[in-house]
Amino acid sequence: MPKKPCAKPGAEIEIISMVMQILDWQWEVIDTEKEFNVVNDFGNPQPDGNFSGIMGLLAQDKIDMSGLSMRITPARMEFAHFTFPIRYFQQVYIIKRPAENDFRNFVFAPFTTDMWLLLLATIMGASTMRFACALYWDSRVGSKFNIYTSSVLETFGLMLKQRVQDPTAVSTMLLEGFLIVAMMSIAQYYQTSMNSRLTAPPSSRIPFLHQNQLIELLLDKETYLTYYFNLTLEGSTEKNEYNIKRALAMNPIVVRAREADLIKEIQKGGVFYSTYDIEFLPQAVSVWDKRQGLTVIRDTSGILSYVAFGFSISNRKLCQMFNKALLKILPGIASITLGPGYGTKKQPEDITVQVKKTRLSLKKHLEQLFYIYLIGCGIALAFFIIEKVFFRMRVLKRQKVYQVNRQESDVTPECTFTPLPYH
């Protein structure tokens, strides 16, 4: 224990202190960084078969007990004895705070690019069929260009539930019937999607939620992992373990020994991985540090680990005695870890708010539509200028032809002839 009384020595130290008082044991806290140069290392397997960090000290009987709880794994259980689990940890990833989803793009966002191209191809295909029917069955009078343009506009109007010219051929009736049925569903989906985007509450653009999604980003080199040392991310499934090895072979872990350097890497787009107490993360995505702009993602499909105190391999009986005393305070451990002055539950990243009436504004909602309108006006103006130039050229050409014909008529000699004598 500290040399003098401390009001808040730490949640886990308080738990140990209570158990020690029940057992009436004398105990002493050792600073592993000062005595053994061990810091930020609970224990990782080494090439020689031993463990590093705190686990290595327990395996070598250099300390009797770990003052901090550690994950219980089959490999660690061969080198140390563990008490009853006091906390439950799950895989977490810390990233920089993502940008909010932008729902202003509600005109084109409801459909993908492929869907828009498919709709365009549908309009052109249906217009061509209507053009053929109008040309050969209806015998519509006019230029082919005007007839085809009318067919395109009528098809587009039909898709927008507008009144169009009644079909006269059975094939045209079938075409319009199937088109109307299809567009009823598509138009309803489009309107629903637009409404949901206009009334959606603010939300963050989370890059991934589960480990397999993170692995895809690593394989595409859209992000990278960063940690205190070169520790391979533990895969939650055999497939993920294989893909993690593939990803790290081409996208290795960025190692930073200092916490400040790790935060810089996270701000650059790196992903810090670890495990954390699920009591502090009730939501899948939470605010880790608002001041530094960090967000934590709890992988709800990730590995769930038991966390307990470790005893050295030679102190099995001490561990059993500790467990008997620990049972007496085990139900109240959550109130200790979540008590005042210790850890608090992280705030959810996105706090759902009640959606109120949405008033459309030019800047937030109709900006894209306004740009489309300007582009359309620009195209119409360009065609208007082209038509004027083309019309002017035709007028000038006609005037030139008229002047040439007139000049030819002016220089043509008059036809003179000698009348036949009249007898």
Backbone torsions as a table, in degrees:
resi	resn	phi	psi	omega
1	MET	NA	159.8	176.6
2	PRO	-56.9	157.8	-177.8
3	LYS	-61.8	-29.9	178.7
4	LYS	-130.0	158.2	-176.9
5	PRO	-57.5	138.9	-179.7
6	CYS	-125.9	129.4	-176.7
7	ALA	-66.4	-38.9	-178.5
8	LYS	-130.9	79.1	-179.0
9	PRO	-74.9	-13.9	-176.3
10	GLY	129.1	145.0	-175.9
11	ALA	-60.9	-44.9	-177.4
12	GLU	-72.9	-32.6	175.3
13	ILE	-66.3	-36.4	176.6
14	GLU	-63.6	-40.5	178.7
15	ILE	-63.1	-45.9	179.3
16	ILE	-62.5	-41.6	-178.8
17	SER	-61.7	-41.0	178.7
18	MET	-63.5	-43.6	-179.8
19	VAL	-65.6	-40.8	179.6
20	MET	-63.6	-35.9	177.3
21	GLN	-67.3	-38.1	177.6
22	ILE	-64.7	-41.0	-178.9
23	LEU	-82.0	-15.7	-177.1
24	ASP	60.0	47.7	178.2
25	TRP	-99.5	149.8	170.3
26	GLN	-94.5	131.2	-175.6
27	TRP	-145.5	163.0	-175.2
28	GLU	-140.5	139.0	178.2
29	VAL	-91.7	132.3	179.8
30	ILE	-113.8	133.4	175.9
31	ASP	-82.2	105.1	-176.3
32	THR	-67.2	-28.6	178.0
33	GLU	-68.0	-39.7	-178.4
34	LYS	-76.4	-40.8	-174.6
35	GLU	-85.0	-38.4	-172.8
36	PHE	-125.6	2.6	-178.9
37	ASN	58.7	40.8	178.0
38	VAL	-112.8	119.3	-179.5
39	VAL	-146.3	139.1	178.7
40	ASN	55.4	35.5	-179.2
41	ASP	-145.9	100.9	177.8
42	PHE	-79.5	-22.5	177.6
43	GLY	140.1	121.0	177.9
44	ASN	-131.2	145.9	-179.6
45	PRO	-60.7	141.1	179.2
46	GLN	-109.2	159.5	180.0
47	PRO	-57.7	-29.5	-178.6
48	ASP	-82.2	3.2	178.3
49	GLY	95.1	-8.9	178.7
50	ASN	-90.9	-174.4	178.7
51	PHE	-118.2	153.9	174.0
52	SER	-97.3	177.7	172.2
53	GLY	63.9	-147.3	-177.1
54	ILE	-61.3	-39.8	179.3
55	MET	-61.8	-38.0	177.4
56	GLY	-64.0	-38.1	177.7
57	LEU	-66.7	-38.7	177.2
58	LEU	-67.4	-42.0	-178.6
59	ALA	-65.0	-31.3	-178.9
60	GLN	-94.4	8.1	179.4
61	ASP	58.2	30.2	176.5
62	LYS	-81.3	-22.4	173.2
63	ILE	-134.5	153.9	-178.9
64	ASP	-84.7	-32.5	-172.1
65	MET	-155.4	147.3	175.7
66	SER	-83.0	131.4	179.5
67	GLY	-78.6	-12.2	177.1
68	LEU	-118.8	146.7	-179.9
69	SER	-73.2	150.1	-178.1
70	MET	-133.2	160.3	177.0
71	ARG	-68.2	140.5	176.2
72	ILE	-93.4	119.2	177.4
73	THR	-128.7	155.6	177.9
74	PRO	-57.0	-37.9	-179.4
75	ALA	-67.3	-39.5	-179.9
76	ARG	-71.1	-30.9	-178.9
77	MET	-66.9	-17.0	176.8
78	GLU	-78.9	-16.5	-175.8
79	PHE	-115.8	-5.1	-178.7
80	ALA	-158.0	164.2	175.0
81	HIS	-105.2	142.7	-176.8
82	PHE	-119.2	148.1	176.8
83	THR	-80.5	-178.0	174.0
84	PHE	-62.0	145.0	179.1
85	PRO	-61.0	135.8	178.0
86	ILE	-112.1	-16.8	-179.9
87	ARG	-145.6	164.8	-179.4
88	TYR	-128.3	123.6	-176.2
89	PHE	-111.8	153.0	176.0
90	GLN	-139.9	157.9	-177.6
91	GLN	-64.1	134.6	178.7
92	VAL	-132.5	157.3	177.5
93	TYR	-133.2	130.6	179.9
94	ILE	-106.7	125.7	-179.1
95	ILE	-130.7	169.6	173.4
96	LYS	-72.7	151.8	-174.8
97	ARG	-60.7	122.3	-178.2
98	PRO	-73.2	159.0	177.6
99	ALA	-72.1	159.0	179.1
100	GLU	-77.1	150.6	175.1
101	ASN	-65.0	134.3	179.8
102	ASP	-99.5	109.3	-178.6
103	PHE	-96.8	12.2	179.2
104	ARG	-70.0	-27.1	-179.7
105	ASN	-82.1	72.1	-177.1
106	PHE	-99.3	-3.0	-179.2
107	VAL	-81.5	-49.5	-177.9
108	PHE	-102.0	-19.3	-173.9
109	ALA	-63.3	-31.9	-178.5
110	PRO	-58.0	-27.7	-179.8
111	PHE	-117.1	151.3	174.5
112	THR	-78.6	170.4	179.0
113	THR	-61.6	-40.2	178.8
114	ASP	-62.0	-38.3	-179.9
115	MET	-67.4	-40.9	178.0
116	TRP	-64.2	-41.3	177.5
117	LEU	-64.5	-36.9	177.7
118	LEU	-65.9	-40.9	176.9
119	LEU	-63.8	-40.5	177.6
120	LEU	-63.1	-43.2	178.0
121	ALA	-64.0	-35.5	177.6
122	THR	-64.7	-42.8	178.6
123	ILE	-62.3	-46.1	-178.3
124	MET	-66.6	-40.8	179.7
125	GLY	-66.7	-45.3	178.9
126	ALA	-65.6	-37.0	178.8
127	SER	-64.9	-39.1	178.8
128	THR	-64.5	-40.4	178.2
129	MET	-67.6	-40.7	176.4
130	ARG	-64.3	-36.9	178.3
131	PHE	-63.2	-43.5	179.2
132	ALA	-64.5	-41.4	178.7
133	CYS	-65.1	-40.9	179.7
134	ALA	-67.2	-30.8	-175.3
135	LEU	-81.7	-40.1	-171.6
136	TYR	-103.4	-30.3	-179.8
137	TRP	-97.0	-44.9	-178.1
138	ASP	-83.3	-17.8	-177.8
139	SER	51.7	48.2	-178.7
140	ARG	-67.4	138.2	-177.4
141	VAL	-88.2	139.4	178.0
142	GLY	135.3	174.2	178.9
143	SER	-70.1	153.7	-179.5
144	LYS	-64.3	-33.5	179.6
145	PHE	-64.6	-44.6	179.4
146	ASN	-65.7	-37.6	179.3
147	ILE	-66.1	-42.4	-179.9
148	TYR	-67.6	-39.6	177.4
149	THR	-61.5	-41.9	177.5
150	SER	-64.2	-37.0	178.5
151	SER	-64.4	-40.1	178.7
152	VAL	-64.7	-46.7	-179.1
153	LEU	-65.0	-39.3	178.6
154	GLU	-66.2	-39.7	177.5
155	THR	-64.0	-43.5	178.7
156	PHE	-63.9	-41.3	177.6
157	GLY	-65.7	-36.0	177.4
158	LEU	-63.8	-38.7	178.8
159	MET	-68.9	-24.5	178.0
160	LEU	-97.1	16.6	176.4
161	LYS	63.4	38.9	177.0
162	GLN	-101.9	158.2	179.8
163	ARG	-74.4	130.4	179.0
164	VAL	-128.4	176.0	-179.0
165	GLN	-65.9	134.9	-178.7
166	ASP	-64.8	136.9	179.6
167	PRO	-72.9	150.9	179.4
168	THR	-111.8	-19.9	180.0
169	ALA	-104.0	150.9	179.8
170	VAL	-63.8	-39.1	-179.9
171	SER	-62.1	-39.7	178.6
172	THR	-67.5	-37.7	178.1
173	MET	-63.2	-43.4	178.1
174	LEU	-64.3	-41.4	179.9
175	LEU	-60.8	-48.1	-179.4
176	GLU	-67.4	-34.7	179.3
177	GLY	-63.4	-49.5	178.7
178	PHE	-64.9	-35.9	179.6
179	LEU	-66.1	-40.0	179.1
180	ILE	-65.4	-43.7	-179.9
181	VAL	-61.9	-43.8	-179.3
182	ALA	-66.4	-42.5	-175.7
183	MET	-72.9	-21.9	176.3
184	MET	-61.3	-44.8	179.9
185	SER	-72.0	-43.4	-177.2
186	ILE	-64.9	-43.7	-179.4
187	ALA	-65.2	-38.6	178.8
188	GLN	-65.2	-41.9	178.0
189	TYR	-64.3	-41.6	-178.8
190	TYR	-62.8	-44.9	179.6
191	GLN	-65.6	-40.1	178.8
192	THR	-64.3	-42.7	-180.0
193	SER	-65.2	-40.1	177.9
194	MET	-64.0	-43.5	179.5
195	ASN	-62.3	-40.1	-179.8
196	SER	-65.7	-35.2	178.8
197	ARG	-71.7	-36.0	-179.1
198	LEU	-70.8	-32.0	-176.0
199	THR	-105.0	4.9	-177.5
200	ALA	-70.3	137.5	176.8
201	PRO	-71.6	161.1	178.8
202	PRO	-59.9	137.3	178.6
203	SER	-147.4	154.0	-177.8
204	SER	-85.7	149.3	178.7
205	ARG	-89.1	81.8	-176.4
206	ILE	-71.6	125.0	-176.5
207	PRO	-70.3	-29.4	179.3
208	PHE	-160.0	160.1	178.0
209	LEU	-125.1	-23.3	-176.9
210	HIS	-130.5	167.3	-173.1
211	GLN	-65.1	-39.3	-179.1
212	ASN	-63.8	-33.1	176.1
213	GLN	-69.8	-37.5	176.1
214	LEU	-63.6	-40.3	-179.6
215	ILE	-62.4	-38.9	177.8
216	GLU	-61.5	-40.3	177.3
217	LEU	-66.4	-36.7	178.1
218	LEU	-67.1	-40.9	179.1
219	LEU	-65.8	-34.4	178.0
220	ASP	-85.0	-0.5	-179.9
221	LYS	58.7	34.6	175.3
222	GLU	-86.6	-12.4	175.1
223	THR	-155.9	-179.2	179.5
224	TYR	-152.2	162.6	-179.9
225	LEU	-94.6	148.3	176.8
226	THR	-140.4	141.7	-177.3
227	TYR	-156.3	174.3	-179.4
228	TYR	-66.0	-32.8	178.1
229	PHE	-149.2	177.5	-173.6
230	ASN	-79.0	78.6	179.9
231	LEU	-109.3	120.4	-178.4
232	THR	-68.0	134.5	177.5
233	LEU	-62.3	132.3	-178.9
234	GLU	-77.9	125.2	-179.2
235	GLY	-79.0	138.7	-179.7
236	SER	-79.7	-19.0	176.1
237	THR	-137.8	166.8	178.4
238	GLU	-63.9	-38.3	178.0
239	LYS	-63.7	-41.7	178.6
240	ASN	-66.0	-37.3	177.7
241	GLU	-60.8	-43.4	178.9
242	TYR	-64.6	-44.7	-178.9
243	ASN	-69.9	-30.0	176.5
244	ILE	-64.6	-42.0	177.4
245	LYS	-62.2	-40.7	177.5
246	ARG	-63.1	-44.2	-177.1
247	ALA	-66.4	-43.3	-177.8
248	LEU	-71.5	-22.5	177.3
249	ALA	-66.6	-34.0	179.9
250	MET	-104.9	-14.0	-177.3
251	ASN	-139.0	77.2	-171.0
252	PRO	-68.9	164.8	179.3
253	ILE	-72.9	136.1	175.4
254	VAL	-90.3	115.7	-175.4
255	VAL	-93.9	129.8	175.6
256	ARG	-137.8	122.1	-175.1
257	ALA	-77.4	-27.0	-176.6
258	ARG	-100.5	145.6	-179.4
259	GLU	-64.0	-37.8	179.7
260	ALA	-62.0	-38.8	178.6
261	ASP	-70.1	-34.8	176.7
262	LEU	-64.0	-41.3	179.0
263	ILE	-63.2	-37.4	177.1
264	LYS	-63.1	-40.6	178.3
265	GLU	-65.7	-38.5	177.6
266	ILE	-64.0	-40.6	178.8
267	GLN	-64.8	-25.5	178.1
268	LYS	-79.7	-12.1	-179.3
269	GLY	121.9	5.1	178.2
270	GLY	-77.1	167.2	-179.9
271	VAL	-122.9	118.8	175.2
272	PHE	-91.0	132.3	-175.6
273	TYR	-119.1	143.7	180.0
274	SER	-168.6	-165.7	172.0
275	THR	-124.6	153.7	-176.2
276	TYR	-150.6	156.8	-178.3
277	ASP	-66.0	125.2	-177.7
278	ILE	-70.3	-16.8	177.5
279	GLU	-65.1	-28.4	-178.2
280	PHE	-89.1	-9.7	-176.7
281	LEU	-126.8	76.9	-179.4
282	PRO	-68.7	-24.1	-179.9
283	GLN	-106.3	160.2	-180.0
284	ALA	-69.4	-33.1	179.7
285	VAL	-126.2	123.7	-175.7
286	SER	-137.1	164.8	176.7
287	VAL	-82.0	121.0	178.1
288	TRP	-86.0	-48.8	178.5
289	ASP	-150.5	105.8	-176.9
290	LYS	-66.2	-36.1	-178.2
291	ARG	-65.9	-40.6	-180.0
292	GLN	-90.2	-3.3	177.8
293	GLY	69.0	45.5	-178.2
294	LEU	-113.0	141.2	179.6
295	THR	-123.1	140.0	179.4
296	VAL	-112.2	135.4	178.7
297	ILE	-113.2	120.6	175.7
298	ARG	-94.2	118.7	-179.3
299	ASP	-75.2	100.8	-176.9
300	THR	-66.8	-18.3	176.4
301	SER	-101.0	6.3	-178.0
302	GLY	-80.7	-178.7	-177.5
303	ILE	-71.5	130.7	176.3
304	LEU	-100.6	122.9	-173.0
305	SER	-115.3	146.0	170.6
306	TYR	-86.2	142.0	-178.5
307	VAL	-124.8	133.3	-177.0
308	ALA	-152.8	173.4	175.2
309	PHE	-81.7	144.4	179.9
310	GLY	-107.1	141.3	174.3
311	PHE	-113.5	151.5	179.0
312	SER	-62.7	159.7	-172.8
313	ILE	-63.0	-22.5	-177.9
314	SER	-93.6	-0.5	-175.9
315	ASN	-112.1	48.4	-178.6
316	ARG	-65.8	-43.2	-179.1
317	LYS	-65.3	-37.7	177.1
318	LEU	-62.9	-38.5	178.8
319	CYS	-64.2	-40.9	179.6
320	GLN	-65.5	-40.7	178.1
321	MET	-66.3	-38.3	178.5
322	PHE	-63.2	-40.5	-179.4
323	ASN	-63.1	-40.3	179.8
324	LYS	-62.2	-40.6	178.3
325	ALA	-74.7	-31.8	-179.2
326	LEU	-65.3	-32.1	-179.5
327	LEU	-58.7	-29.0	-177.2
328	LYS	-71.2	-28.0	-178.3
329	ILE	-112.2	0.9	-175.7
330	LEU	-57.6	-40.9	-179.9
331	PRO	-63.9	-23.7	-176.8
332	GLY	-99.2	9.8	-177.3
333	ILE	-66.5	-37.8	-179.6
334	ALA	-61.3	-37.3	178.8
335	SER	-69.6	-24.3	177.0
336	ILE	-77.0	-49.0	-177.2
337	THR	-66.4	-29.4	179.5
338	LEU	-100.7	12.3	-178.1
339	GLY	-73.7	169.2	179.4
340	PRO	-59.3	136.5	179.1
341	GLY	91.1	-9.3	179.7
342	TYR	-114.7	-152.8	-177.0
343	GLY	-66.8	146.5	176.5
344	THR	-123.4	155.7	177.9
345	LYS	-65.2	134.4	-178.8
346	LYS	-71.6	143.7	179.2
347	GLN	-74.1	137.5	177.1
348	PRO	-59.0	145.5	-179.2
349	GLU	-64.5	-43.6	-179.3
350	ASP	-115.2	114.7	177.8
351	ILE	-94.9	116.2	-177.8
352	THR	-66.6	130.9	178.2
353	VAL	-118.0	156.8	179.0
354	GLN	-73.5	127.0	-177.7
355	VAL	-79.3	126.9	178.9
356	LYS	-105.6	-173.2	180.0
357	LYS	-63.1	136.1	-178.0
358	THR	-106.5	122.9	176.7
359	ARG	-99.9	123.9	-178.0
360	LEU	-70.7	134.2	177.5
361	SER	-124.2	157.0	-178.1
362	LEU	-66.8	-39.6	-174.8
363	LYS	-75.5	-41.8	-173.4
364	LYS	-89.6	-29.0	-172.1
365	HIS	-123.9	-47.2	-171.0
366	LEU	-95.6	11.7	-179.3
367	GLU	-62.6	-46.1	-179.6
368	GLN	-65.0	-42.6	179.0
369	LEU	-64.0	-36.1	178.4
370	PHE	-65.7	-40.9	177.1
371	TYR	-63.5	-39.7	177.5
372	ILE	-62.6	-40.6	178.6
373	TYR	-64.0	-42.8	178.4
374	LEU	-63.3	-41.9	178.6
375	ILE	-63.3	-42.2	177.7
376	GLY	-62.3	-42.2	177.0
377	CYS	-63.7	-39.0	178.8
378	GLY	-64.1	-42.3	178.2
379	ILE	-64.9	-42.8	178.6
380	ALA	-62.3	-40.9	178.4
381	LEU	-64.8	-40.0	179.1
382	ALA	-63.1	-43.5	178.1
383	PHE	-66.8	-34.6	177.5
384	PHE	-62.7	-43.7	178.5
385	ILE	-64.4	-42.1	179.1
386	ILE	-62.1	-42.9	178.6
387	GLU	-63.2	-41.0	178.8
388	LYS	-63.8	-43.3	178.8
389	VAL	-63.9	-44.2	-179.9
390	PHE	-63.3	-43.1	179.0
391	PHE	-64.3	-40.6	179.2
392	ARG	-64.3	-39.9	178.5
393	MET	-64.0	-38.3	178.1
394	ARG	-66.1	-40.7	178.6
395	VAL	-63.4	-45.2	179.1
396	LEU	-62.8	-38.8	179.5
397	LYS	-64.6	-41.4	178.4
398	ARG	-65.1	-41.1	178.2
399	GLN	-62.9	-39.6	-180.0
400	LYS	-65.3	-42.6	178.0
401	VAL	-64.1	-39.9	179.5
402	TYR	-63.9	-42.9	179.7
403	GLN	-65.6	-40.2	178.5
404	VAL	-63.4	-44.3	178.8
405	ASN	-63.4	-36.3	-179.3
406	ARG	-70.2	-40.5	178.2
407	GLN	-63.2	-40.0	178.6
408	GLU	-63.8	-35.9	179.5
409	SER	-71.7	-28.9	179.7
410	ASP	-73.9	-36.0	-176.3
411	VAL	-88.4	-5.9	-179.4
412	THR	-71.9	123.8	-179.2
413	PRO	-66.6	147.3	178.6
414	GLU	-72.0	142.9	-179.2
415	CYS	-81.0	114.2	178.7
416	THR	-111.4	145.6	178.9
417	PHE	-149.4	154.1	179.1
418	THR	-92.5	119.0	-177.7
419	PRO	-64.9	147.3	178.8
420	LEU	-67.7	142.7	179.6
421	PRO	-64.6	141.7	179.5
422	TYR	-99.5	125.9	178.1
423	HIS	-107.4	NA	NA
